[in-house]
Amino acid sequence: MNEAILAIIVNLSKDRKISQPVGKCISMSINNAEYVKYALENGYLRLSSPMENIDTATLKNVKLALKESGLKQAGEKDEIRKRLKEQGNIEVINRIFTDDSYKLTEKGEQLLKDREYAIFYDSYLDLFYPNISLRNLEYKVLTEKKEIQQAVEELIEEAKKNKKFLYDNIVSSEIMLYKDLMKWDKYIEKLFLYCYMKLSGCIYGSYSESYSKIPEYESIALKNIQYELNYSNEKMKELYYIGIKDYNLKMKRFSDEEVFNLIMKSLEEGHKKINEEINIENAEVLDIETGRNKEEVRKEQFAKLGLKYEENSRGTFIGRIKKFFGF
């Protein structure tokens, strides 16, 4: 058994009712049931006792057990659970509280401690997968002896350099990661990057509505964190430029400075009001790769292939080529 995967499955299983399926792991090919069985057989997990099950049982069953034990049913829920544990009839308790759950053993606790990086990986799966493998993180932590946070940041930078990083899938996870780690400057940088990305359609002159607005959650988060940290606008600008440096856009309608001012204005006047002021209807639609007029680029591409280009024809360039050749 792979110990890193075992640690993830054990962590997902602890305190879960055995009648409930274990949550998804990092791959659909992993047989969760086999790992749970192995964990039970090898002492990483154990089944709860009827007495322990009282703590998670419904009040209806707790009162039923009290009634059958001839005990008073009135009182606060913690009080009546305690009463049942201390004074309840053992035969009644064993008969009613049979909905067992998985409990962590000392051996299981040690496994989670030793494979903490695996639990971290699974907790932020959207951040890592498919750009960064569990094996790569494991190598950084166990072989190179890096702290988990340092290993994660190094792997993210490596993925960006290799152009494997999918910003759309990653940045929101990075925001939550740095919030959980309380690394506030990094948190602000990623909030700015997310806002910048969501304005990229507006910057480019795209007509995609979801990429032409300042997002509400990130705008409010920026406002709150600036207030909490008492950061000046100059400090926010410094973090903004660090945050967007790897996200390359060929600007047309707004400069980086203007985008920063738009975002900061949204913190003061509200993102909804600012979004209403951003008009993209007459924007020139640009090609992402070249920064030139999109239609002109497409005409050149078709001309090189000796194909007729129809203005405003549907579908992507590749899609149209496939259709032309009957793919």
N, C-alpha and C positions, 0 to 999 in steps of 0.2 A: 504493500500500500504506500502511495505517495504521502509523506507526512504533512506536507503543506496543504494538500487537498483534504486530508483527514482532519487537520485542524479547522479548516473552513466548515466542513460538514458537522463536526462536533460543536462548533460555535453556533451554527444555525439550529442545531437540534436541542441544545440545552434549554430546559424549562418548557419545551414544546410538548403538547399532548401527543401520545403515540398514535392517536386516531387522526392527527393532522399530518399531511405530507410535509416533508422538509422543504424549505424554500429553495429556489434555483441556486445552483452553484455557478462557477465561472464557465462551464461548458455543458451543453446538453448531452454530451457523450459520457459524462460521468454518472455512474450508477449510484445515486444517493443511498438507496436501500442497502447496498452491499457495504458501503462505508459505515452506515449506522450499525449494521449487524456486527461488523468487525470491531467497532468502538465498544459495543456492549460486551462482546466476547473477550476483549482484551483489556477491559477495565478502564476505559476512558469515559464511558457513560454508564449509568446504572438506572434502573427504574425506580420511580418514587414509591414510597410506602403509602398505605391508606391514610395514615396519620398526617403525612405531608400533603396529601391531596385535599385535606380539609381547607388548607390555605387558599386554594384556587377553585374550590367547589362553589356552586351557586348557593345563595342564601336559602333557596327553597330546599335543597338537599341537606344543608346544615340544620335547618329547623326540623326537617323530617327526622333526622338522626337524633336530635334533642328530644323530640316527642316520643320516639320509640325507646329512648333511654330513660324516659320518665323525668326529664329535666325541663326547667323553665325555658321558654323560647324567646322571651322579651329581652331587649337590650341592643346596644350598638353592635355592629357586625364583628368588630375585633373582639368584643367582650363575649359574644355568643360562640365564636370559634374557639376561643380560649377555654370556655366552659366545657365545650364538647370534648376537647383534647384531654382535659384534666379529669372530667367526671363521666364522660360518655361510655356506653357499653361497647367493649372491644368487638364483640361479634357483630353488632349493628354497624359500627364504623367500617369493619372489613367487608361487610356485604354491600354497603352503599357507595363507598368511595373507591371505586375500582378503575376510574378513568385515569390511569397512570400517565406520568410525563417522564421525559428523560432528564436526569440530573447529572451534573458534572462531578466527577470524582477528583481526588487529589492528583491522580495521574493525568486526568483530562485538563485540569488547571495548569499543570506543568507544561503540557503539550501546547496549550494556547499561549503561554508565556514564551516558550522556545520558538514558536512559529508566529510571533506577533505580526511580522511583515505580511504573512498570508492573510490574516484577518483584516489588516489594513487594506490590502489589495482588493479583497472581496467587498469591503465597505465602500470603496470608491471605484467600483468596477467600470463605470462609465468614463472615468478619467483615464484608466489604463487601457482597456480593451477596445480595439485590437492593436493599438499602437505600441504598447509595452507589455511584454509577457511576464507572467509570474516567475518564470525561470530567470529572467534577467534581473528582476528585483531580488530574488533569492541569492543570486550570485553576488550582487552588490553588497548585500547585508552579511551573508555568511562567509564569503570568500574574501571580499575586499574590506570587510569589517566596517562598513559605513552605517551611520545612524539611518533609520528609516526615512526621515524627512530629507536628509541630504541625498540619499540614494534616489528617492522619488524625483527630486528637482533635477538631478543629473540626467536621469533617464528621460525626463520631459524635454530637456534641452537637446539631448542626443536625437530624440525623435523629430524635433523641429528641424534640426540640421539635415537629417535624412529625408526631410519632406514627407514624413509619414504621419504627421500630426493633422488630425481633422478638427479644425477649430470649432466648427458648429457642434460637434459632439462633446467637446472637451471643456470649453471655457466655463460653462455653468457649473460643471463638476469642480473645476479649480476654485471657483468662487466659494463653494461650500467647504472645500478642503481647507482653504486658508482661513475661513471663518472659524471652523472647528479647531484649527491649530492656533488661533488667535494671532496670526501673523498679519497685522492690520495693513501694513504698507502693501504687501502682496495682494491682499484682499481688495484694496482700493484700485490697484493696477488692473486687476482682472475685471472689476466692475466697469472701469473706464473702457477696457478693451471690448467688453460685451456691448456697451452702448455704441461704441465706434463701429463694431461689426453690424449692429442693427441699423445704423445709419449709412452703411456702405452702399445700399441701393440708391439712396438719396444722393450720395456723393457721386456715384457713377451715372446717375440718371436712369436707373432701372425703375420698372413700374411694379416691382414686387412690394406689396404693402407691408409685409412682415419685415422687410429690410429697409424701411424708409421712416421708421419711427424710433423715438427714444423710449426704451422699455420702462414700464412703470416700476416693477420691483427693484431693478438696479438703480433707477433714478432716486427712489426713496431711500434705498440702502446707502447710496453715496451721501445723500443729505444728512442722514442720521449719523454716519460714521465721521463725517467731517465735523459735525457738532460735538460728538462724543470726544474726539481727539483734539478738538480746538485747532484744526489745521487751517492755515491761511490759504487763500486761493493760489498763491505762488507755490506753496507746498503741493497742492492738489495738481497744479499744472506739471510740476516735476514728475509726479507719479503717473500722470496721464501719458507723458511722452515715453516713459519707460514701458508702460503697459502696451502701447500700440506699435512699438518699434519693429516687431517681427511680422506685423500684419500689413503687408505691402499693398497699397492701393495707388493707382495713378490718378491723382486728384483732377477734377474738372470744375465742379460747381463750388466746392468749399475747400479751403486749405485746412491743414491739421489744426491750426490756430483757431479758425472759424468753427470747426467742429467742437473743439474744447469749449469755446464760448457758448455754443448752442447748448451743450450738456450742462454747463454751469448755470446758464440762464434758466434751464429747466428745473434746477434745484431751488431757485429763488421764486420762480413764477409758476411752476408746475409743469410737468411733462406734457400734459394734455394740451395746454394752451400753446406751448412751443411747437408741438406736433402740428397743430392747426396752421401755424405760420409757415411751415415747411411745405412749399408747393413744388411738386416735381412734374406736373403735367406737361410743361414745355421743355423738359430737360432733354438734352441730346443723349441718345442711348449709345454707350461706349462698349467696345470690346474689352473684356477683362485682361486678355493677354497683352494687347498692344496699346490700349488707351485711346484708340482711334474710333471713329464712327463705326458702329457695328454693321450697318447695312453695307457700307463701302468695303469693309474687310470681307464680308461674305461674298460680295460680287467678285472680288479678286480671286477668292478661293474657287468659286465656280468656274471663272474664266480659265484658270490654270488647268482645270480638268476638261475644258471644252464643253461645259454644260450651260444650259440656259438658266438664268437666275430670275425668279419671279418675285417682285416686290411684295413684302409682307406675307410670303408663303409660310404655311404652318410648319412646325417641327424644328428640331435642331439641325445644324449643318450635317452632322453625321447621320441623323435619321433620314434626312432627305436623300443623301447619297445612297444609303441602304435601300431606300424605296426605289430609286432610279435604277439600281442594278438588280432589283427584284429579290433582295435578301429578306 
